Amino acid sequence: MSKTDIAALLALCAALASAIGNVVRQRSAQEVTDKPVGHLTLFGMLLRDGRWWLGGLGDIASYCLIAAALDKGSVILVTALQVTALLFALPIYARLSRHRITSREWMWAVLLAGALAVIVAVGNPAAGQQRASMQAWLIVAAVLGPALVLCLVVPGPGRTARSRRCCWRWWPARCWGCSRC
């Protein structure tokens, strides 16, 4: 195994540890009380919850694995692979909360995985170059540009055609919640 392969494996393990830690801490915060409490009260309750501390250990493991990965590989590879924590967290959270993952959530996960693959492939993490070539930028723009335009044009969940027309004439595609729309 090359140093880049080891770095990638360590970075993926770090992302998995981060996802597990974040999901465990989030579930702990959701289940610690049903009463409306303030931020400090909730924090005090979480400090007494063993599961919350267990989730924190996942984060500590993630930081140690990131440091080991950075020792073996490039920053672009390790940081790009940290995004996979979101991909790991989606099924873990769904399993713990008994929540079915919707087709829309799967679509965004696949889009994220594709974007990550493009960034790692085009970024060429083993080459050691500090600046990307114009050809690399054009490939990234060709692949990610349409996805970005789609995100800006298609209304999000719960948005109607009326909410897309904003009274602010300088940005007609989105309404930022002004009172005149």
C-alpha positions as CSV (number, residue, x, y, z in Angstrom):
1,M,0.0,0.0,0.0
2,S,1.3,3.4,-0.9
3,K,1.3,6.4,1.5
4,T,-1.6,7.9,-0.3
5,D,-3.7,4.8,0.1
6,I,-2.9,4.6,3.8
7,A,-3.8,8.3,4.1
8,A,-7.1,7.7,2.3
9,L,-8.0,4.8,4.5
10,L,-7.1,6.7,7.7
11,A,-9.2,9.7,6.5
12,L,-12.2,7.5,5.8
13,C,-11.9,5.9,9.3
14,A,-11.7,9.4,10.7
15,A,-14.9,10.4,8.9
16,L,-16.6,7.3,10.1
17,A,-15.6,8.0,13.7
18,S,-16.7,11.6,13.3
19,A,-20.1,10.5,11.9
20,I,-20.6,8.0,14.8
21,G,-19.7,10.5,17.4
22,N,-21.9,13.3,15.9
23,V,-24.9,11.0,15.6
24,V,-24.5,9.6,19.1
25,R,-24.2,13.1,20.6
26,Q,-27.1,14.4,18.5
27,R,-29.4,11.5,19.6
28,S,-28.3,12.0,23.2
29,A,-29.3,15.7,23.0
30,Q,-32.6,14.9,21.5
31,E,-33.5,12.3,24.1
32,V,-32.1,13.9,27.3
33,T,-35.3,15.8,28.0
34,D,-38.7,16.5,26.5
35,K,-39.2,19.7,28.4
36,P,-38.3,23.1,26.9
37,V,-35.1,24.1,28.7
38,G,-32.4,26.8,28.2
39,H,-29.1,26.2,26.5
40,L,-27.1,26.1,29.7
41,T,-29.5,23.7,31.4
42,L,-29.4,21.4,28.4
43,F,-25.6,21.5,28.4
44,G,-25.6,20.6,32.1
45,M,-27.9,17.7,31.4
46,L,-25.7,16.5,28.6
47,L,-22.6,16.7,30.8
48,R,-24.3,14.1,33.0
49,D,-25.2,11.8,30.1
50,G,-22.7,9.0,29.4
51,R,-23.8,8.6,25.8
52,W,-22.9,12.2,25.1
53,W,-19.4,11.6,26.4
54,L,-19.2,8.4,24.3
55,G,-20.0,10.5,21.2
56,G,-17.2,12.9,22.2
57,L,-14.8,10.0,22.2
58,G,-15.8,9.4,18.5
59,D,-14.7,13.0,17.8
60,I,-11.4,12.5,19.6
61,A,-10.7,9.3,17.7
62,S,-11.5,11.2,14.5
63,Y,-9.0,14.0,15.3
64,C,-6.3,11.4,16.0
65,L,-7.0,9.6,12.8
66,I,-6.9,12.9,10.8
67,A,-3.5,13.7,12.3
68,A,-2.2,10.3,11.3
69,A,-3.7,10.7,7.8
70,L,-2.1,14.1,7.4
71,D,1.2,12.5,8.3
72,K,0.9,10.1,5.3
73,G,-1.0,12.1,2.7
74,S,-1.9,15.5,1.3
75,V,-4.2,18.0,2.9
76,I,-6.5,18.1,-0.2
77,L,-7.1,14.3,0.1
78,V,-7.6,14.2,3.9
79,T,-9.9,17.2,4.0
80,A,-11.9,16.2,1.0
81,L,-12.5,12.8,2.5
82,Q,-13.8,14.3,5.7
83,V,-17.0,15.2,3.8
84,T,-17.8,11.5,3.8
85,A,-18.7,11.9,7.4
86,L,-22.0,13.2,6.1
87,L,-22.4,10.1,3.9
88,F,-21.7,7.8,6.9
89,A,-24.0,9.8,9.3
90,L,-27.0,9.5,7.0
91,P,-27.6,5.7,7.3
92,I,-26.3,5.6,10.9
93,Y,-28.8,8.3,12.0
94,A,-31.6,6.6,10.0
95,R,-30.8,3.3,11.7
96,L,-30.7,4.7,15.2
97,S,-33.8,6.9,14.8
98,R,-35.7,4.2,12.8
99,H,-36.1,6.8,10.0
100,R,-36.4,5.7,6.4
101,I,-34.0,7.5,4.1
102,T,-36.0,9.3,1.4
103,S,-35.1,9.1,-2.3
104,R,-34.3,12.9,-2.2
105,E,-31.8,12.3,0.6
106,W,-30.2,9.4,-1.4
107,M,-30.1,11.7,-4.4
108,W,-28.1,14.4,-2.5
109,A,-25.8,11.7,-1.0
110,V,-25.0,10.4,-4.5
111,L,-24.4,14.0,-5.7
112,L,-22.1,14.6,-2.8
113,A,-20.2,11.4,-3.4
114,G,-19.9,12.3,-7.1
115,A,-18.6,15.8,-6.4
116,L,-16.1,14.3,-3.9
117,A,-14.9,11.8,-6.5
118,V,-14.4,14.6,-9.0
119,I,-12.5,16.8,-6.5
120,V,-10.2,14.0,-5.5
121,A,-9.6,12.7,-9.0
122,V,-9.0,16.2,-10.5
123,G,-7.1,17.5,-7.5
124,N,-4.6,14.6,-7.9
125,P,-3.7,14.5,-4.2
126,A,-0.4,12.6,-4.8
127,A,1.1,15.0,-7.3
128,G,2.2,17.6,-4.9
129,Q,1.3,20.6,-7.0
130,Q,0.2,23.7,-5.2
131,R,-1.9,25.2,-8.1
132,A,-4.4,23.5,-10.4
133,S,-4.0,23.7,-14.1
134,M,-6.6,25.5,-16.3
135,Q,-7.7,22.1,-17.6
136,A,-8.4,20.9,-14.0
137,W,-10.5,24.0,-13.3
138,L,-12.5,23.5,-16.5
139,I,-13.3,19.9,-15.6
140,V,-14.4,20.9,-12.1
141,A,-16.5,23.7,-13.5
142,A,-18.1,21.5,-16.2
143,V,-19.0,18.8,-13.6
144,L,-20.0,20.9,-10.6
145,G,-21.3,24.0,-12.5
146,P,-24.6,22.5,-13.6
147,A,-25.2,21.1,-10.1
148,L,-24.6,24.5,-8.6
149,V,-27.1,26.1,-11.1
150,L,-29.6,23.4,-10.3
151,C,-29.3,24.1,-6.6
152,L,-29.9,27.8,-7.2
153,V,-32.8,27.5,-9.6
154,V,-34.9,24.6,-8.2
155,P,-36.9,25.7,-5.1
156,G,-36.2,23.8,-1.9
157,P,-38.8,21.7,-0.1
158,G,-41.8,23.8,1.0
159,R,-41.1,26.6,-1.4
160,T,-43.9,27.7,-3.7
161,A,-43.8,29.6,-7.0
162,R,-44.9,32.7,-5.1
163,S,-42.0,32.5,-2.6
164,R,-39.5,32.3,-5.5
165,R,-40.5,35.8,-6.6
166,C,-38.9,38.2,-4.2
167,C,-39.6,41.9,-4.0
168,W,-35.9,42.4,-3.9
169,R,-35.2,42.9,-7.6
170,W,-31.5,42.2,-7.3
171,W,-32.0,38.5,-6.5
172,P,-35.2,37.3,-8.1
173,A,-34.6,33.5,-7.8
174,R,-34.7,33.4,-4.0
175,C,-36.7,35.0,-1.2
176,W,-34.7,35.6,1.9
177,G,-37.8,35.8,4.1
178,C,-38.6,39.5,3.8
179,S,-42.0,40.6,5.0
180,R,-43.1,42.0,1.6
181,C,-43.2,38.6,-0.2
